[in-house]
């Protein structure tokens, strides 16, 4: 077993320099990506609830797709974030 804690670019580099070989070593490189979506819920109540994160969507986190694609964790926040505009 090999455990590395570098990143998507340097982990394959270190493995290749260690003479480890695998057909996917160094392929499909990426870093974690975070995407924020701002949705105007005009007329919807329930903001400023007691819990900041009200839901985690694990539906895309694991499954058969993980053999060829990345995972996705969806978080739902129950408070307006500071950069959202108030109208």
N, CA, C and O atoms as CSV, one atom per row, in Angstrom:
chain,resi,resn,atom,element,x,y,z
A,1,UNK,N,N,0.838,-1.159,0.000
A,1,UNK,CA,C,0.000,0.000,0.000
A,1,UNK,C,C,0.894,1.236,0.000
A,1,UNK,O,O,1.921,1.278,0.678
A,2,UNK,N,N,0.488,2.234,-0.767
A,2,UNK,CA,C,1.208,3.499,-0.844
A,2,UNK,C,C,0.241,4.609,-0.455
A,2,UNK,O,O,-0.873,4.672,-0.976
A,3,UNK,N,N,0.656,5.479,0.452
A,3,UNK,CA,C,-0.169,6.614,0.854
A,3,UNK,C,C,0.631,7.878,0.609
A,3,UNK,O,O,1.749,8.018,1.105
A,4,UNK,N,N,0.057,8.802,-0.159
A,4,UNK,CA,C,0.704,10.081,-0.441
A,4,UNK,C,C,-0.234,11.205,-0.039
A,4,UNK,O,O,-1.455,11.055,-0.095
A,5,UNK,N,N,0.334,12.322,0.362
A,5,UNK,CA,C,-0.485,13.458,0.759
A,5,UNK,C,C,-0.122,14.721,0.010
A,5,UNK,O,O,-0.243,15.817,0.556
A,6,UNK,N,N,0.322,14.589,-1.232
A,6,UNK,CA,C,0.669,15.782,-2.015
A,6,UNK,C,C,-0.617,16.332,-2.636
A,6,UNK,O,O,-1.517,16.752,-1.908
A,7,UNK,N,N,-0.717,16.335,-3.948
A,7,UNK,CA,C,-1.936,16.779,-4.623
A,7,UNK,C,C,-2.066,16.044,-5.949
A,7,UNK,O,O,-1.274,15.148,-6.245
A,8,UNK,N,N,-3.052,16.414,-6.741
A,8,UNK,CA,C,-3.330,15.685,-7.985
A,8,UNK,C,C,-2.178,15.752,-8.978
A,8,UNK,O,O,-2.071,14.877,-9.838
A,9,UNK,N,N,-1.325,16.743,-8.893
A,9,UNK,CA,C,-0.190,16.857,-9.811
A,9,UNK,C,C,1.031,16.127,-9.261
A,9,UNK,O,O,1.677,15.375,-9.990
A,10,UNK,N,N,1.356,16.336,-7.992
A,10,UNK,CA,C,2.599,15.786,-7.452
A,10,UNK,C,C,2.496,14.331,-7.003
A,10,UNK,O,O,3.515,13.640,-6.982
A,11,UNK,N,N,1.313,13.836,-6.642
A,11,UNK,CA,C,1.196,12.413,-6.304
A,11,UNK,C,C,1.621,11.522,-7.467
A,11,UNK,O,O,2.459,10.643,-7.261
A,12,UNK,N,N,1.084,11.701,-8.692
A,12,UNK,CA,C,1.538,10.868,-9.811
A,12,UNK,C,C,3.025,11.054,-10.111
A,12,UNK,O,O,3.714,10.097,-10.464
A,13,UNK,N,N,3.516,12.280,-9.971
A,13,UNK,CA,C,4.938,12.540,-10.206
A,13,UNK,C,C,5.797,11.706,-9.253
A,13,UNK,O,O,6.763,11.070,-9.673
A,14,UNK,N,N,5.435,11.715,-7.961
A,14,UNK,CA,C,6.198,10.938,-6.979
A,14,UNK,C,C,6.108,9.442,-7.258
A,14,UNK,O,O,7.100,8.725,-7.125
A,15,UNK,N,N,4.933,8.969,-7.642
A,15,UNK,CA,C,4.772,7.545,-7.945
A,15,UNK,C,C,5.586,7.147,-9.173
A,15,UNK,O,O,6.210,6.086,-9.183
A,16,UNK,N,N,5.586,7.987,-10.207
A,16,UNK,CA,C,6.369,7.685,-11.411
A,16,UNK,C,C,7.862,7.692,-11.107
A,16,UNK,O,O,8.600,6.852,-11.622
A,17,UNK,N,N,8.309,8.619,-10.287
A,17,UNK,CA,C,9.727,8.681,-9.909
A,17,UNK,C,C,10.127,7.490,-9.041
A,17,UNK,O,O,11.314,7.189,-8.917
A,18,UNK,N,N,9.147,6.807,-8.439
A,18,UNK,CA,C,9.416,5.619,-7.622
A,18,UNK,C,C,9.349,4.339,-8.444
A,18,UNK,O,O,9.367,3.239,-7.892
A,19,UNK,N,N,9.272,4.483,-9.758
A,19,UNK,CA,C,9.204,3.358,-10.698
A,19,UNK,C,C,7.943,2.510,-10.536
A,19,UNK,O,O,7.947,1.330,-10.887
A,20,UNK,N,N,6.879,3.087,-10.019
A,20,UNK,CA,C,5.595,2.393,-9.995
A,20,UNK,C,C,4.911,2.630,-11.336
A,20,UNK,O,O,4.949,3.738,-11.873
A,21,UNK,N,N,4.290,1.592,-11.870
A,21,UNK,CA,C,3.657,1.716,-13.179
A,21,UNK,C,C,2.202,1.271,-13.114
A,21,UNK,O,O,1.870,0.268,-12.482
A,22,UNK,N,N,1.359,2.024,-13.767
A,22,UNK,CA,C,-0.053,1.689,-13.925
A,22,UNK,C,C,-0.546,2.476,-15.136
A,22,UNK,O,O,-0.129,3.619,-15.324
A,23,UNK,N,N,-1.418,1.901,-15.962
A,23,UNK,CA,C,-1.860,2.615,-17.161
A,23,UNK,C,C,-2.556,3.945,-16.879
A,23,UNK,O,O,-2.541,4.829,-17.735
A,24,UNK,N,N,-3.163,4.112,-15.708
A,24,UNK,CA,C,-3.851,5.364,-15.391
A,24,UNK,C,C,-3.018,6.316,-14.540
A,24,UNK,O,O,-3.484,7.398,-14.185
A,25,UNK,N,N,-1.795,5.923,-14.214
A,25,UNK,CA,C,-0.943,6.781,-13.392
A,25,UNK,C,C,-0.619,8.066,-14.154
A,25,UNK,O,O,-0.022,8.014,-15.229
A,26,UNK,N,N,-1.004,9.199,-13.614
A,26,UNK,CA,C,-0.777,10.488,-14.252
A,26,UNK,C,C,-1.879,10.901,-15.208
A,26,UNK,O,O,-1.797,11.977,-15.800
A,27,UNK,N,N,-2.899,10.088,-15.378
A,27,UNK,CA,C,-4.014,10.400,-16.277
A,27,UNK,C,C,-5.188,10.944,-15.471
A,27,UNK,O,O,-5.304,10.702,-14.270
A,28,UNK,N,N,-6.044,11.676,-16.151
A,28,UNK,CA,C,-7.286,12.207,-15.554
A,28,UNK,C,C,-7.015,12.994,-14.270
A,28,UNK,O,O,-7.686,12.798,-13.257
A,29,UNK,N,N,-6.044,13.866,-14.326
A,29,UNK,CA,C,-5.669,14.660,-13.154
A,29,UNK,C,C,-6.662,15.792,-12.937
A,29,UNK,O,O,-7.139,16.402,-13.894
A,30,UNK,N,N,-6.968,16.068,-11.684
A,30,UNK,CA,C,-7.797,17.221,-11.362
A,30,UNK,C,C,-7.643,17.568,-9.895
A,30,UNK,O,O,-7.186,16.755,-9.091
A,31,UNK,N,N,-8.022,18.756,-9.570
A,31,UNK,CA,C,-8.078,19.197,-8.183
A,31,UNK,C,C,-9.546,19.239,-7.777
A,31,UNK,O,O,-10.429,19.204,-8.633
A,32,UNK,N,N,-9.807,19.311,-6.494
A,32,UNK,CA,C,-11.188,19.437,-6.045
A,32,UNK,C,C,-11.738,20.785,-6.484
A,32,UNK,O,O,-11.039,21.797,-6.454
A,33,UNK,N,N,-12.978,20.780,-6.883
A,33,UNK,CA,C,-13.636,21.988,-7.357
A,33,UNK,C,C,-14.852,22.252,-6.481
A,33,UNK,O,O,-15.594,21.334,-6.131
A,34,UNK,N,N,-15.041,23.492,-6.140
A,34,UNK,CA,C,-16.222,23.880,-5.379
A,34,UNK,C,C,-17.025,24.853,-6.225
A,34,UNK,O,O,-16.484,25.844,-6.715
A,35,UNK,N,N,-18.294,24.584,-6.396
A,35,UNK,CA,C,-19.169,25.448,-7.186
A,35,UNK,C,C,-20.271,25.967,-6.270
A,35,UNK,O,O,-20.954,25.188,-5.605
A,36,UNK,N,N,-20.436,27.276,-6.241
A,36,UNK,CA,C,-21.486,27.889,-5.432
A,36,UNK,C,C,-22.612,28.343,-6.354
A,36,UNK,O,O,-22.361,28.994,-7.368
A,37,UNK,N,N,-23.826,28.008,-6.012
A,37,UNK,CA,C,-24.997,28.460,-6.764
A,37,UNK,C,C,-25.822,29.366,-5.862
A,37,UNK,O,O,-26.128,29.012,-4.724
A,38,UNK,N,N,-26.176,30.528,-6.375
A,38,UNK,CA,C,-27.017,31.457,-5.622
A,38,UNK,C,C,-28.427,31.380,-6.202
A,38,UNK,O,O,-28.633,31.606,-7.395
A,39,UNK,N,N,-29.386,31.060,-5.351
A,39,UNK,CA,C,-30.762,30.897,-5.798
A,39,UNK,C,C,-31.635,31.880,-5.031
A,39,UNK,O,O,-31.647,31.877,-3.800
A,40,UNK,N,N,-32.362,32.717,-5.758
A,40,UNK,CA,C,-33.254,33.694,-5.139
A,40,UNK,C,C,-34.572,33.002,-4.797
A,40,UNK,O,O,-35.345,32.646,-5.686
A,41,UNK,N,N,-34.814,32.820,-3.521
A,41,UNK,CA,C,-36.030,32.152,-3.057
A,41,UNK,C,C,-37.028,33.185,-2.549
A,41,UNK,O,O,-37.488,33.105,-1.411
A,42,UNK,N,N,-37.356,34.147,-3.390
A,42,UNK,CA,C,-38.267,35.217,-3.017
A,42,UNK,C,C,-39.598,34.636,-2.549
A,42,UNK,O,O,-40.236,33.864,-3.265
A,43,UNK,N,N,-40.005,35.011,-1.353
A,43,UNK,CA,C,-41.266,34.542,-0.809
A,43,UNK,C,C,-41.166,33.250,-0.025
A,43,UNK,O,O,-42.169,32.781,0.512
A,44,UNK,N,N,-39.983,32.664,0.056
A,44,UNK,CA,C,-39.804,31.419,0.800
A,44,UNK,C,C,-39.243,31.754,2.177
A,44,UNK,O,O,-38.210,32.414,2.286
A,45,UNK,N,N,-39.914,31.304,3.212
A,45,UNK,CA,C,-39.443,31.537,4.576
A,45,UNK,C,C,-38.483,30.424,4.984
A,45,UNK,O,O,-38.159,29.550,4.181
A,46,UNK,N,N,-38.033,30.461,6.231
A,46,UNK,CA,C,-37.196,29.434,6.847
A,46,UNK,C,C,-35.719,29.778,6.830
A,46,UNK,O,O,-34.893,28.887,7.025
A,47,UNK,N,N,-35.351,31.033,6.605
A,47,UNK,CA,C,-33.952,31.410,6.747
A,47,UNK,C,C,-33.669,31.734,8.202
A,47,UNK,O,O,-34.589,31.978,8.982
A,48,UNK,N,N,-32.405,31.737,8.562
A,48,UNK,CA,C,-31.942,31.949,9.929
A,48,UNK,C,C,-32.430,30.841,10.852
A,48,UNK,O,O,-32.805,31.096,11.997
A,49,UNK,N,N,-32.424,29.613,10.352
A,49,UNK,CA,C,-32.785,28.461,11.175
A,49,UNK,C,C,-31.699,28.169,12.192
A,49,UNK,O,O,-30.678,28.854,12.230
A,50,UNK,N,N,-31.913,27.164,13.007
A,50,UNK,CA,C,-30.967,26.869,14.074
A,50,UNK,C,C,-29.734,26.120,13.587
A,50,UNK,O,O,-28.726,26.081,14.292
A,51,UNK,N,N,-29.790,25.532,12.416
A,51,UNK,CA,C,-28.660,24.783,11.887
A,51,UNK,C,C,-28.194,25.426,10.592
A,51,UNK,O,O,-28.996,25.669,9.691
A,52,UNK,N,N,-26.893,25.703,10.497
A,52,UNK,CA,C,-26.381,26.370,9.304
A,52,UNK,C,C,-26.458,25.471,8.078
A,52,UNK,O,O,-26.986,25.879,7.043
A,53,UNK,N,N,-25.935,24.245,8.183
A,53,UNK,CA,C,-26.003,23.312,7.063
A,53,UNK,C,C,-27.162,22.371,7.346
A,53,UNK,O,O,-27.127,21.602,8.307
A,54,UNK,N,N,-28.188,22.434,6.507
A,54,UNK,CA,C,-29.402,21.672,6.771
A,54,UNK,C,C,-29.486,20.381,5.977
A,54,UNK,O,O,-30.414,19.598,6.178
A,55,UNK,N,N,-28.554,20.145,5.092
A,55,UNK,CA,C,-28.629,18.902,4.332
A,55,UNK,C,C,-27.349,18.591,3.594
A,55,UNK,O,O,-26.663,19.487,3.103
A,56,UNK,N,N,-27.039,17.321,3.520
A,56,UNK,CA,C,-25.937,16.828,2.702
A,56,UNK,C,C,-26.521,15.872,1.676
A,56,UNK,O,O,-27.235,14.934,2.030
A,57,UNK,N,N,-26.223,16.105,0.422
A,57,UNK,CA,C,-26.681,15.205,-0.633
A,57,UNK,C,C,-25.559,14.261,-1.015
A,57,UNK,O,O,-24.595,14.669,-1.664
A,58,UNK,N,N,-25.674,13.011,-0.622
A,58,UNK,CA,C,-24.664,12.000,-0.924
A,58,UNK,C,C,-25.027,11.169,-2.153
A,58,UNK,O,O,-24.370,10.168,-2.437
A,59,UNK,N,N,-26.075,11.577,-2.888
A,59,UNK,CA,C,-26.535,10.755,-3.993
A,59,UNK,C,C,-25.492,10.572,-5.101
A,59,UNK,O,O,-25.557,9.593,-5.844
A,60,UNK,N,N,-24.550,11.479,-5.221
A,60,UNK,CA,C,-23.507,11.364,-6.247
A,60,UNK,C,C,-22.141,11.088,-5.639
A,60,UNK,O,O,-21.130,11.145,-6.339
A,61,UNK,N,N,-22.095,10.789,-4.344
A,61,UNK,CA,C,-20.827,10.642,-3.630
A,61,UNK,C,C,-20.151,9.309,-3.904
A,61,UNK,O,O,-18.925,9.247,-4.001
A,62,UNK,N,N,-20.932,8.242,-4.029
A,62,UNK,CA,C,-20.364,6.918,-4.264
A,62,UNK,C,C,-21.323,6.116,-5.130
A,62,UNK,O,O,-22.516,6.409,-5.200
A,63,UNK,N,N,-20.792,5.122,-5.773
A,63,UNK,CA,C,-21.614,4.261,-6.611
A,63,UNK,C,C,-20.804,3.740,-7.783
A,63,UNK,O,O,-19.598,3.975,-7.854
A,64,UNK,N,N,-21.444,3.038,-8.699
A,64,UNK,CA,C,-20.734,2.459,-9.842
A,64,UNK,C,C,-20.025,3.508,-10.712
A,64,UNK,O,O,-19.016,3.210,-11.350
A,65,UNK,N,N,-20.566,4.746,-10.733
A,65,UNK,CA,C,-19.944,5.792,-11.556
A,65,UNK,C,C,-18.527,6.130,-11.091
A,65,UNK,O,O,-17.751,6.690,-11.865
A,66,UNK,N,N,-18.167,5.799,-9.831
A,66,UNK,CA,C,-16.855,6.152,-9.289
A,66,UNK,C,C,-15.711,5.421,-9.980
A,66,UNK,O,O,-14.554,5.812,-9.820
A,67,UNK,N,N,-16.003,4.365,-10.746
A,67,UNK,CA,C,-14.929,3.673,-11.462
A,67,UNK,C,C,-14.405,4.516,-12.615
A,67,UNK,O,O,-13.292,4.293,-13.091
A,68,UNK,N,N,-15.205,5.490,-13.070
A,68,UNK,CA,C,-14.776,6.318,-14.202
A,68,UNK,C,C,-14.968,7.813,-13.987
A,68,UNK,O,O,-14.457,8.612,-14.772
A,69,UNK,N,N,-15.690,8.211,-12.946
A,69,UNK,CA,C,-15.986,9.628,-12.743
A,69,UNK,C,C,-15.774,10.023,-11.287
A,69,UNK,O,O,-15.671,9.174,-10.402
A,70,UNK,N,N,-15.712,11.315,-11.065
A,70,UNK,CA,C,-15.510,11.847,-9.718
A,70,UNK,C,C,-16.800,11.803,-8.908
A,70,UNK,O,O,-17.884,11.579,-9.447
A,71,UNK,N,N,-16.661,12.019,-7.616
A,71,UNK,CA,C,-17.813,12.063,-6.720
A,71,UNK,C,C,-18.275,13.502,-6.543
A,71,UNK,O,O,-17.594,14.444,-6.949
A,72,UNK,N,N,-19.443,13.654,-5.932
A,72,UNK,CA,C,-19.981,14.982,-5.680
A,72,UNK,C,C,-20.750,14.968,-4.367
A,72,UNK,O,O,-21.588,14.096,-4.140
A,73,UNK,N,N,-20.465,15.928,-3.511
A,73,UNK,CA,C,-21.203,16.111,-2.264
A,73,UNK,C,C,-21.935,17.443,-2.366
A,73,UNK,O,O,-21.327,18.466,-2.680
A,74,UNK,N,N,-23.231,17.434,-2.102
A,74,UNK,CA,C,-24.048,18.641,-2.200
A,74,UNK,C,C,-24.421,19.080,-0.787
A,74,UNK,O,O,-24.972,18.296,-0.014
A,75,UNK,N,N,-24.117,20.346,-0.450
A,75,UNK,CA,C,-24.467,20.896,0.857
A,75,UNK,C,C,-25.537,21.969,0.681
A,75,UNK,O,O,-25.469,22.777,-0.246
A,76,UNK,N,N,-26.516,21.974,1.568
A,76,UNK,CA,C,-27.578,22.973,1.541
A,76,UNK,C,C,-27.444,23.822,2.802
A,76,UNK,O,O,-27.485,23.304,3.917
A,77,UNK,N,N,-27.281,25.138,2.613
A,77,UNK,CA,C,-27.140,26.066,3.733
A,77,UNK,C,C,-28.476,26.722,4.021
A,77,UNK,O,O,-29.238,27.020,3.101
A,78,UNK,N,N,-28.764,26.947,5.288
A,78,UNK,CA,C,-30.031,27.516,5.707
A,78,UNK,C,C,-29.897,28.966,6.168
A,78,UNK,O,O,-30.788,29.476,6.848
A,79,UNK,N,N,-28.810,29.633,5.816
A,79,UNK,CA,C,-28.652,31.043,6.170
A,79,UNK,C,C,-28.165,31.790,4.941
A,79,UNK,O,O,-27.468,31.214,4.106
A,80,UNK,N,N,-28.517,33.051,4.816
A,80,UNK,CA,C,-27.965,33.840,3.714
A,80,UNK,C,C,-26.469,34.049,3.931
A,80,UNK,O,O,-26.044,34.425,5.023
A,81,UNK,N,N,-25.697,33.812,2.926
A,81,UNK,CA,C,-24.259,34.033,3.025
A,81,UNK,C,C,-23.969,35.520,2.891
A,81,UNK,O,O,-24.741,36.233,2.250
A,82,UNK,N,N,-22.877,36.012,3.477
A,82,UNK,CA,C,-22.596,37.454,3.496
A,82,UNK,C,C,-22.534,38.095,2.116
A,82,UNK,O,O,-22.859,39.274,1.979
A,83,UNK,N,N,-22.127,37.357,1.095
A,83,UNK,CA,C,-21.976,37.971,-0.218
A,83,UNK,C,C,-23.278,37.988,-1.020
A,83,UNK,O,O,-23.298,38.488,-2.145
A,84,UNK,N,N,-24.361,37.451,-0.463
A,84,UNK,CA,C,-25.645,37.510,-1.155
A,84,UNK,C,C,-26.260,38.881,-0.960
A,84,UNK,O,O,-26.135,39.481,0.108
A,85,UNK,N,N,-26.917,39.370,-1.980
A,85,UNK,CA,C,-27.536,40.686,-1.868
A,85,UNK,C,C,-28.896,40.568,-1.187
A,85,UNK,O,O,-29.587,39.561,-1.340
A,86,UNK,N,N,-29.266,41.567,-0.461
A,86,UNK,CA,C,-30.560,41.598,0.211
A,86,UNK,C,C,-31.420,42.621,-0.502
A,86,UNK,O,O,-31.037,43.784,-0.627
A,87,UNK,N,N,-32.566,42.195,-0.965
A,87,UNK,CA,C,-33.469,43.112,-1.678
A,87,UNK,C,C,-34.830,43.131,-1.020
A,87,UNK,O,O,-35.726,43.843,-1.476
